[in-house]
Amino acid sequence: MNERTPHARAAHSAPPAGSQEYPYPWVRLRSVSAGPFVYRRMVQEVGPGTKPGDLVAVYDRRDTLFGHGFYHDRSQIAVRLLSWDRAPVDDAFFAGRIARAVDLRRRLLGDRPDVDTCRLIHAEGDGLSGLIAEQYADWIAIEVFSLGIFNRLPLIRRLLSEQTGLSRFVVRADDRVERLEGFRVPPDASDEVPRTVTVVEHGVRFRVDLQGGHKTGFFCDQRDNRRRLADWCGGQHVLDVCCYTGGFGLYAMKLGGAASVTGVDLDEQAVALAQANAKLNETRIQHVHADAFAYLRQMQTNGRLFDVVVLDPPKFVPSREDFHEGARKYVDLNTLALSVLKPGGLLLTCSCSGLVSRDDFLGMVRSAAGRHQRPFQILDFTGAAPDHPVLSNCPEGAYLKALWARVW
């Protein structure tokens, strides 16, 4: 075993009993996975000729068929499981999964005229690990996380178009994912994309950058949290930290009637789009291009206080190795936020790190509050909007944590 061949190849081992019944390469496990991810350490043998991106039949140590999924030898996730039964994973399988996913969104959102953006497919939450798809008005944005999904993009596009009636697509993948998985999304995978697409969410309009924005361009997961925040903001002075394209601040001002809103973000392009979104909604919001930590320290020095502070930072814990450093950043950011929050004010603090549990995150906020000796009342702990379902055996899918706290 070496870095280029991380899994043992079964050149001389007998294939699993019954594997001849299935037209798939095979993988034998030394330990089974309760969830959709089979990690490299769980793999005992890989059948000869198995290639990255292959759909494989997965067997346990007793040669019992365990499921089917996409294999990759360079990823820490050796197999992304798609099913746990003997049914073939063919075009009909993908058609069924995509139809089921789109039907859920119809039930959740219906034909509401005030919302034309949502997550259509939520990877493991919809039984399609490695695939994200979101609707932005009459566009569908796809983000690819696995070679197996990439190889089936024409099928996925066709099925999504059949289910939604939409025909314009933009396809994206993170550079790191492309390097690891060994694919490159070609320019012709997307239709001709305009600079921005305008969407509506609870009557608030946003311009979305489908090509250059983070992820697929917009954070649909915070939709319900944004709407809820507005109810708290009447006559309040609101600070939206890591505001991206201005979502929370726009809701606070347009739907909530805030006295003032200040949005802060380090991404200059995001700040420019946030300013455009404020103008689009005929609202006056101050947007600042600045580092969140530096800006909060400046406000602390100036003695500036706010009634409502929103923290929605990027993922501070992208891997297990980053946990301690990321936890320190969460504590430090919340410590600074509390220093500019009035007594009795609302702190809405979020984490989008799937490796940080609710208990972990609550502990981090408690540590921050302890530095100021400021107790807080937990009003609620929410997550992503319901078009981001969580698979029961994949708790990592509950990645978004939003703690609502009144601080004294």
Buried (B, 14 or more C-beta within 10 A) or exposed (E): EEEEEBBBBBEEBEBBEBBEEBEBBBBBBEEBBEBBBBEBEBBBBBBEEBEBBBBBBBBBEEBEBBBBBBBBBBBEBBBBBBBBEEEBBEEEBBBEBBEBBBEBBEEBBEEEEEBBBBBBBBBBBBBBBBBBBBBBBEBBBBBBBBBBBBBBBEBBBBBBBEBBEBEBBBBBBEEEBBEBBBBEBEEEBBBEBEEBBBBBBBBBBBBBBBBEBBBBBBBBBBBBBBBBBBEBBEEBBBBBBBBBBBBBBBBBBBBBEBEBBBBBBBBEBBBBBBBBBBEBBEBEBEBBBBEBBEBBBBBBEEEBBBBBBBBBBBBBBBEEEBBEEBBEBBBBBBBBBBBBBBEEBBBBBBBBBBBBBEEBBBBBBBBBBEBBEBEBEEBEEBBBBBBBBBBEEBEBBBBBBBBBBBBE
